[in-house]
Amino acid sequence: MQENTQDMMQEDAQDNYKSGFATLIGRPNVGKSTLMNHLIGQKIAITSNKPQTTRNRIQTVLTTEEGQIIFVDTPGIHKAKNKLGEYMVNVAERTLNEVDVVLWLVEPATFIGAGEKHIIEQLAKTKTPVIIVINKIDMVKKDEVLPCIAAYQKACDFAEIVPVSARSGENTEELIKVILKYLPYGPQFYDEDTVTDQPERQIVAEIIREKALHSLNEEIPHGIAVAIDSMKMQKKVMHIDATIICERDSHKGIIIGKQGAMLKKIGSTARFEIERMLDCKVNLKLWVKVQKNWRDSDFLMKNFGYKDED
């Protein structure tokens, strides 16, 4: 009898469990990756104050007692200027119909600009419920948030509005509760200890790219990709050879820097973070290579990991 009761309790818990997919969208640099990293409690998506940091869909997993949320972080929706831009926008817009709930991150402002209006047009085409997440509330006074909510209430249809600060974590617990409301009942998609579907190599490449974004000036970062040439564990040390690909010879000189100083800086800051992630010693060797106009080449984009799934 006791066993039967236990089985019934387990079944009941499974019946009340929710599992589903939530996508984060928004203009570049609104804090999508910072929010996702905060919600799952560790860094998976790279962050930078430069736009177009995220180029691929990144799935991260948050498992709680009530449910499992699989976050799909997409590239920012923007007007494309080249094939890489088109690829990024297609990935972001296609995701809207493939998930259970859309989280649209906006900044706490009453002005709704052209970028936001473009996103409103895309959202009007989907039947997926939309939660507007007003991020960066730590940057404004509390009484400035209400007029912002009112502006978005007038501008578009949505299911909920949740103000948060991705940086400080303010109100993120409430956001998790609201997301779970819109997920279907069902068992977990991933084991409890899974935090991402990203292969290790891809995360390592993204960390190196992030450090390059932080170190280099405005113009170059858009035109760089990182390829992992080899990654081998020998005598408890992970040996990684990676190549930073840029579009111009002049960029190559800037990335290497005077007597290799810039490349050393990128390498040492990346190595520190990779060691923390892999929890082992890392020997990182970086090279720089020029591939002219790789962002307009389907072949090279696939080569550097930007694969369109269709």
C-alpha positions as a Markdown table, in Angstrom:
| # | Residue | x | y | z |
|---|---|---|---|---|
| 1 | Met | 0.0 | 0.0 | 0.0 |
| 2 | Gln | 2.8 | 2.4 | 0.9 |
| 3 | Glu | 4.6 | 1.7 | -2.4 |
| 4 | Asn | 1.3 | 2.4 | -4.3 |
| 5 | Thr | 1.0 | 5.7 | -2.4 |
| 6 | Gln | 4.6 | 6.7 | -3.3 |
| 7 | Asp | 4.0 | 5.8 | -7.0 |
| 8 | Met | 0.8 | 7.9 | -7.0 |
| 9 | Met | 2.7 | 10.9 | -5.4 |
| 10 | Gln | 5.4 | 10.6 | -8.0 |
| 11 | Glu | 2.9 | 10.5 | -10.9 |
| 12 | Asp | 1.1 | 13.4 | -9.4 |
| 13 | Ala | 4.3 | 15.4 | -9.2 |
| 14 | Gln | 5.0 | 14.5 | -12.9 |
| 15 | Asp | 1.5 | 15.6 | -13.9 |
| 16 | Asn | 2.1 | 19.0 | -12.3 |
| 17 | Tyr | 5.6 | 19.4 | -13.8 |
| 18 | Lys | 6.1 | 21.8 | -16.6 |
| 19 | Ser | 8.7 | 21.8 | -19.4 |
| 20 | Gly | 9.1 | 24.0 | -22.4 |
| 21 | Phe | 11.0 | 26.5 | -24.4 |
| 22 | Ala | 11.4 | 30.3 | -24.0 |
| 23 | Thr | 13.2 | 32.5 | -26.4 |
| 24 | Leu | 14.8 | 35.8 | -25.6 |
| 25 | Ile | 14.6 | 38.5 | -28.2 |
| 26 | Gly | 15.3 | 42.2 | -28.4 |
| 27 | Arg | 17.4 | 44.7 | -30.1 |
| 28 | Pro | 21.2 | 44.1 | -29.8 |
| 29 | Asn | 22.8 | 45.1 | -26.5 |
| 30 | Val | 19.6 | 45.1 | -24.5 |
| 31 | Gly | 21.0 | 42.5 | -22.0 |
| 32 | Lys | 19.6 | 39.1 | -23.3 |
| 33 | Ser | 22.8 | 37.2 | -22.6 |
| 34 | Thr | 23.4 | 38.8 | -19.2 |
| 35 | Leu | 19.8 | 37.9 | -18.2 |
| 36 | Met | 20.2 | 34.3 | -19.4 |
| 37 | Asn | 23.5 | 33.9 | -17.6 |
| 38 | His | 22.0 | 35.3 | -14.4 |
| 39 | Leu | 18.9 | 33.0 | -14.6 |
| 40 | Ile | 20.8 | 29.8 | -15.0 |
| 41 | Gly | 23.5 | 30.9 | -12.5 |
| 42 | Gln | 26.6 | 30.6 | -14.7 |
| 43 | Lys | 28.1 | 32.1 | -17.8 |
| 44 | Ile | 27.2 | 30.4 | -21.1 |
| 45 | Ala | 26.5 | 33.3 | -23.5 |
| 46 | Ile | 29.1 | 35.9 | -24.1 |
| 47 | Thr | 28.4 | 39.4 | -23.1 |
| 48 | Ser | 29.8 | 42.7 | -24.4 |
| 49 | Asn | 28.7 | 46.3 | -24.8 |
| 50 | Lys | 29.2 | 45.9 | -28.6 |
| 51 | Pro | 26.1 | 45.0 | -30.7 |
| 52 | Gln | 25.7 | 41.6 | -32.4 |
| 53 | Thr | 27.6 | 39.7 | -29.8 |
| 54 | Thr | 25.4 | 36.6 | -30.0 |
| 55 | Arg | 25.5 | 34.9 | -33.4 |
| 56 | Asn | 24.1 | 31.5 | -32.9 |
| 57 | Arg | 21.1 | 30.2 | -31.0 |
| 58 | Ile | 22.3 | 29.1 | -27.6 |
| 59 | Gln | 20.2 | 26.8 | -25.5 |
| 60 | Thr | 20.6 | 26.9 | -21.8 |
| 61 | Val | 18.5 | 24.9 | -19.2 |
| 62 | Leu | 17.1 | 26.0 | -15.9 |
| 63 | Thr | 15.7 | 23.1 | -13.8 |
| 64 | Thr | 13.5 | 23.9 | -10.8 |
| 65 | Glu | 11.1 | 21.8 | -8.6 |
| 66 | Glu | 8.2 | 23.3 | -10.6 |
| 67 | Gly | 9.5 | 22.9 | -14.1 |
| 68 | Gln | 12.3 | 23.0 | -16.6 |
| 69 | Ile | 12.8 | 26.1 | -18.8 |
| 70 | Ile | 15.0 | 25.8 | -21.9 |
| 71 | Phe | 16.1 | 29.3 | -22.9 |
| 72 | Val | 16.9 | 29.9 | -26.5 |
| 73 | Asp | 19.1 | 33.0 | -26.8 |
| 74 | Thr | 19.0 | 34.4 | -30.3 |
| 75 | Pro | 21.0 | 37.0 | -32.2 |
| 76 | Gly | 19.4 | 40.5 | -31.9 |
| 77 | Ile | 16.7 | 41.3 | -34.5 |
| 78 | His | 18.1 | 44.1 | -36.7 |
| 79 | Lys | 18.2 | 45.2 | -40.3 |
| 80 | Ala | 20.8 | 42.9 | -42.0 |
| 81 | Lys | 23.8 | 44.4 | -43.9 |
| 82 | Asn | 25.4 | 41.2 | -45.1 |
| 83 | Lys | 24.9 | 37.4 | -45.3 |
| 84 | Leu | 26.0 | 37.0 | -41.7 |
| 85 | Gly | 23.4 | 39.6 | -40.7 |
| 86 | Glu | 20.7 | 37.9 | -42.7 |
| 87 | Tyr | 21.5 | 34.6 | -41.1 |
| 88 | Met | 21.4 | 36.1 | -37.7 |
| 89 | Val | 18.0 | 37.7 | -38.3 |
| 90 | Asn | 16.5 | 34.6 | -39.9 |
| 91 | Val | 17.6 | 32.5 | -36.9 |
| 92 | Ala | 16.0 | 35.0 | -34.5 |
| 93 | Glu | 12.7 | 35.4 | -36.4 |
| 94 | Arg | 12.2 | 31.7 | -37.0 |
| 95 | Thr | 12.6 | 30.9 | -33.4 |
| 96 | Leu | 9.4 | 32.9 | -32.5 |
| 97 | Asn | 7.1 | 30.2 | -33.8 |
| 98 | Glu | 9.1 | 27.3 | -32.4 |
| 99 | Val | 8.9 | 28.1 | -28.7 |
| 100 | Asp | 6.2 | 28.1 | -26.0 |
| 101 | Val | 6.7 | 31.7 | -24.8 |
| 102 | Val | 8.7 | 34.7 | -26.1 |
| 103 | Leu | 10.6 | 37.1 | -23.8 |
| 104 | Trp | 11.0 | 40.4 | -25.4 |
| 105 | Leu | 13.6 | 42.5 | -23.6 |
| 106 | Val | 13.3 | 46.3 | -23.8 |
| 107 | Glu | 15.0 | 49.2 | -22.0 |
| 108 | Pro | 13.1 | 51.3 | -19.5 |
| 109 | Ala | 12.2 | 54.2 | -21.8 |
| 110 | Thr | 8.8 | 55.6 | -23.0 |
| 111 | Phe | 10.1 | 56.2 | -26.6 |
| 112 | Ile | 9.5 | 53.3 | -28.9 |
| 113 | Gly | 12.0 | 53.6 | -31.7 |
| 114 | Ala | 12.2 | 52.1 | -35.2 |
| 115 | Gly | 14.1 | 49.0 | -33.9 |
| 116 | Glu | 11.3 | 48.2 | -31.4 |
| 117 | Lys | 8.6 | 48.9 | -34.1 |
| 118 | His | 10.3 | 46.4 | -36.4 |
| 119 | Ile | 10.2 | 43.8 | -33.6 |
| 120 | Ile | 6.5 | 44.6 | -32.9 |
| 121 | Glu | 5.8 | 43.8 | -36.6 |
| 122 | Gln | 7.5 | 40.5 | -36.3 |
| 123 | Leu | 5.6 | 39.6 | -33.0 |
| 124 | Ala | 2.3 | 40.5 | -34.7 |
| 125 | Lys | 2.9 | 37.5 | -37.0 |
| 126 | Thr | 3.2 | 34.9 | -34.3 |
| 127 | Lys | 0.6 | 33.3 | -32.0 |
| 128 | Thr | 3.2 | 32.6 | -29.3 |
| 129 | Pro | 2.5 | 34.4 | -26.0 |
| 130 | Val | 4.8 | 37.4 | -25.4 |
| 131 | Ile | 6.2 | 38.5 | -22.1 |
| 132 | Ile | 7.7 | 42.0 | -22.2 |
| 133 | Val | 10.7 | 42.1 | -19.9 |
| 134 | Ile | 11.7 | 45.7 | -19.0 |
| 135 | Asn | 15.4 | 45.2 | -18.2 |
| 136 | Lys | 17.9 | 47.6 | -16.6 |
| 137 | Ile | 15.4 | 48.9 | -14.0 |
| 138 | Asp | 18.4 | 49.5 | -11.7 |
| 139 | Met | 19.4 | 52.3 | -14.1 |
| 140 | Val | 16.3 | 54.4 | -13.5 |
| 141 | Lys | 14.1 | 55.7 | -10.7 |
| 142 | Lys | 11.3 | 53.4 | -9.6 |
| 143 | Asp | 8.6 | 55.9 | -10.7 |
| 144 | Glu | 10.0 | 56.0 | -14.2 |
| 145 | Val | 9.1 | 52.3 | -14.8 |
| 146 | Leu | 5.3 | 52.8 | -14.8 |
| 147 | Pro | 5.2 | 55.3 | -17.8 |
| 148 | Cys | 7.4 | 52.8 | -19.7 |
| 149 | Ile | 4.9 | 50.0 | -19.0 |
| 150 | Ala | 2.0 | 52.3 | -20.2 |
| 151 | Ala | 3.9 | 53.1 | -23.5 |
| 152 | Tyr | 4.2 | 49.4 | -24.3 |
| 153 | Gln | 0.6 | 48.6 | -23.3 |
| 154 | Lys | -0.5 | 51.1 | -26.0 |
| 155 | Ala | 2.0 | 49.8 | -28.6 |
| 156 | Cys | 1.3 | 46.1 | -28.8 |
| 157 | Asp | -0.5 | 43.0 | -27.6 |
| 158 | Phe | 1.3 | 40.9 | -25.0 |
| 159 | Ala | 0.6 | 38.4 | -22.2 |
| 160 | Glu | 2.5 | 40.0 | -19.3 |
| 161 | Ile | 5.0 | 42.8 | -18.5 |
| 162 | Val | 7.8 | 42.0 | -15.9 |
| 163 | Pro | 10.4 | 44.7 | -14.9 |
| 164 | Val | 13.8 | 43.2 | -14.0 |
| 165 | Ser | 17.5 | 44.0 | -13.6 |
| 166 | Ala | 19.6 | 41.3 | -15.3 |
| 167 | Arg | 22.7 | 42.8 | -13.7 |
| 168 | Ser | 21.5 | 42.8 | -10.0 |
| 169 | Gly | 19.0 | 40.0 | -10.3 |
| 170 | Glu | 16.1 | 42.2 | -9.1 |
| 171 | Asn | 12.7 | 40.6 | -9.8 |
| 172 | Thr | 14.2 | 37.6 | -11.7 |
| 173 | Glu | 12.5 | 35.1 | -9.4 |
| 174 | Glu | 9.1 | 36.6 | -10.4 |
| 175 | Leu | 10.1 | 36.4 | -14.1 |
| 176 | Ile | 10.8 | 32.6 | -13.7 |
| 177 | Lys | 7.3 | 32.1 | -12.1 |
| 178 | Val | 5.7 | 34.0 | -15.0 |
| 179 | Ile | 7.5 | 32.0 | -17.6 |
| 180 | Leu | 6.5 | 28.7 | -16.0 |
| 181 | Lys | 2.8 | 29.8 | -16.2 |
| 182 | Tyr | 3.0 | 29.6 | -20.1 |
| 183 | Leu | 4.8 | 26.3 | -20.4 |
| 184 | Pro | 3.0 | 23.0 | -21.1 |
| 185 | Tyr | 2.8 | 20.2 | -18.6 |
| 186 | Gly | 5.3 | 17.4 | -19.3 |
| 187 | Pro | 8.5 | 15.7 | -18.2 |
| 188 | Gln | 12.0 | 17.2 | -18.4 |
| 189 | Phe | 13.7 | 17.4 | -21.8 |
| 190 | Tyr | 17.2 | 17.4 | -20.2 |
| 191 | Asp | 18.8 | 15.9 | -17.1 |
| 192 | Glu | 18.8 | 18.0 | -14.0 |
| 193 | Asp | 22.6 | 18.8 | -14.2 |
| 194 | Thr | 22.5 | 20.0 | -17.8 |
| 195 | Val | 22.9 | 23.7 | -18.2 |
| 196 | Thr | 23.6 | 24.0 | -21.9 |
| 197 | Asp | 23.5 | 22.0 | -25.2 |
| 198 | Gln | 26.5 | 24.0 | -26.4 |
| 199 | Pro | 29.5 | 21.7 | -27.2 |
| 200 | Glu | 32.6 | 22.6 | -25.1 |
| 201 | Arg | 34.6 | 23.7 | -28.2 |
| 202 | Gln | 31.9 | 26.2 | -29.2 |
| 203 | Ile | 31.8 | 27.7 | -25.7 |
| 204 | Val | 35.7 | 28.0 | -25.8 |
| 205 | Ala | 35.5 | 29.7 | -29.2 |
| 206 | Glu | 32.9 | 32.1 | -27.9 |
| 207 | Ile | 35.0 | 33.0 | -24.8 |
| 208 | Ile | 38.0 | 33.8 | -27.0 |
| 209 | Arg | 35.7 | 35.9 | -29.3 |
| 210 | Glu | 34.3 | 37.7 | -26.2 |
| 211 | Lys | 37.8 | 38.6 | -25.0 |
| 212 | Ala | 38.7 | 39.9 | -28.4 |
| 213 | Leu | 35.5 | 42.0 | -28.5 |
| 214 | His | 36.4 | 43.5 | -25.1 |
| 215 | Ser | 40.0 | 44.3 | -26.1 |
| 216 | Leu | 39.6 | 45.6 | -29.6 |
| 217 | Asn | 38.2 | 48.9 | -30.9 |
| 218 | Glu | 34.8 | 49.5 | -32.5 |
| 219 | Glu | 35.4 | 48.5 | -36.1 |
| 220 | Ile | 37.1 | 45.1 | -36.0 |
| 221 | Pro | 34.9 | 42.9 | -33.7 |
| 222 | His | 32.1 | 42.5 | -36.2 |
| 223 | Gly | 34.6 | 41.0 | -38.7 |
| 224 | Ile | 36.1 | 38.3 | -36.5 |
| 225 | Ala | 35.3 | 34.7 | -36.0 |
| 226 | Val | 37.2 | 32.1 | -33.9 |
| 227 | Ala | 37.9 | 28.5 | -35.1 |
| 228 | Ile | 39.2 | 25.9 | -32.6 |
| 229 | Asp | 41.9 | 24.0 | -34.5 |
| 230 | Ser | 42.5 | 21.4 | -31.8 |
| 231 | Met | 41.5 | 20.7 | -28.2 |
| 232 | Lys | 43.3 | 17.8 | -26.4 |
| 233 | Met | 43.8 | 16.8 | -22.8 |
| 234 | Gln | 47.4 | 15.7 | -22.0 |
| 235 | Lys | 48.7 | 15.1 | -18.4 |
| 236 | Lys | 45.8 | 17.0 | -16.8 |
| 237 | Val | 46.3 | 20.1 | -19.0 |
| 238 | Met | 43.9 | 21.0 | -21.8 |
| 239 | His | 45.9 | 22.1 | -24.9 |
| 240 | Ile | 43.9 | 24.4 | -27.2 |
| 241 | Asp | 45.0 | 25.8 | -30.5 |
| 242 | Ala | 42.7 | 28.4 | -31.9 |
| 243 | Thr | 42.6 | 30.8 | -34.9 |
| 244 | Ile | 41.1 | 34.3 | -34.8 |
| 245 | Ile | 39.8 | 35.0 | -38.4 |
| 246 | Cys | 39.6 | 38.7 | -39.5 |
| 247 | Glu | 38.7 | 40.3 | -42.8 |
| 248 | Arg | 41.6 | 42.6 | -43.5 |
| 249 | Asp | 45.4 | 42.6 | -43.3 |
| 250 | Ser | 45.3 | 45.9 | -41.3 |
| 251 | His | 43.0 | 44.2 | -38.8 |
| 252 | Lys | 45.4 | 41.3 | -38.4 |
| 253 | Gly | 48.1 | 43.8 | -37.3 |
| 254 | Ile | 45.8 | 45.4 | -34.8 |
| 255 | Ile | 44.7 | 42.0 | -33.3 |
| 256 | Ile | 48.3 | 40.9 | -32.9 |
| 257 | Gly | 49.4 | 44.3 | -31.5 |
| 258 | Lys | 52.8 | 45.8 | -30.9 |
| 259 | Gln | 55.2 | 42.9 | -30.4 |
| 260 | Gly | 52.2 | 40.6 | -30.0 |
| 261 | Ala | 50.9 | 42.5 | -26.9 |
| 262 | Met | 47.2 | 42.5 | -27.9 |
| 263 | Leu | 47.1 | 38.8 | -28.8 |
| 264 | Lys | 48.8 | 38.0 | -25.5 |
| 265 | Lys | 46.1 | 40.1 | -23.7 |
| 266 | Ile | 43.3 | 38.3 | -25.5 |
| 267 | Gly | 44.9 | 34.9 | -24.8 |
| 268 | Ser | 45.6 | 35.4 | -21.1 |
| 269 | Thr | 42.1 | 36.8 | -20.3 |
| 270 | Ala | 40.5 | 34.0 | -22.3 |
| 271 | Arg | 42.7 | 31.3 | -20.7 |
| 272 | Phe | 41.7 | 32.5 | -17.2 |
| 273 | Glu | 38.0 | 32.1 | -18.0 |
| 274 | Ile | 38.4 | 28.8 | -19.9 |
| 275 | Glu | 40.3 | 27.3 | -16.9 |
| 276 | Arg | 37.4 | 28.3 | -14.6 |
| 277 | Met | 34.9 | 26.7 | -17.0 |
| 278 | Leu | 36.7 | 23.5 | -17.6 |
| 279 | Asp | 38.1 | 23.3 | -14.1 |
| 280 | Cys | 41.6 | 22.4 | -15.2 |
| 281 | Lys | 44.9 | 24.0 | -16.4 |
| 282 | Val | 44.8 | 25.3 | -20.0 |
| 283 | Asn | 47.6 | 25.9 | -22.5 |
| 284 | Leu | 46.1 | 28.2 | -25.1 |
| 285 | Lys | 47.8 | 29.1 | -28.4 |
| 286 | Leu | 46.3 | 31.7 | -30.7 |
| 287 | Trp | 46.9 | 32.5 | -34.3 |
| 288 | Val | 45.4 | 35.2 | -36.5 |
| 289 | Lys | 44.4 | 34.6 | -40.1 |
| 290 | Val | 42.9 | 36.9 | -42.8 |
| 291 | Gln | 39.8 | 35.6 | -44.8 |
| 292 | Lys | 38.5 | 38.5 | -46.9 |
| 293 | Asn | 34.7 | 39.1 | -46.7 |
| 294 | Trp | 34.0 | 35.8 | -44.8 |
| 295 | Arg | 30.7 | 37.3 | -43.6 |
| 296 | Asp | 29.4 | 37.3 | -47.1 |
| 297 | Ser | 30.5 | 33.7 | -47.9 |
| 298 | Asp | 28.1 | 30.8 | -47.2 |
| 299 | Phe | 31.0 | 28.4 | -47.2 |
| 300 | Leu | 33.1 | 30.3 | -44.7 |
| 301 | Met | 30.2 | 31.0 | -42.5 |
| 302 | Lys | 29.4 | 27.3 | -42.2 |
| 303 | Asn | 33.1 | 26.7 | -41.7 |
| 304 | Phe | 33.1 | 29.0 | -38.7 |
| 305 | Gly | 30.0 | 27.4 | -37.1 |
| 306 | Tyr | 27.2 | 29.6 | -38.4 |
| 307 | Lys | 25.0 | 26.8 | -39.8 |
| 308 | Asp | 21.5 | 27.5 | -40.9 |
| 309 | Glu | 19.3 | 24.6 | -39.7 |
| 310 | Asp | 16.8 | 24.7 | -42.6 |
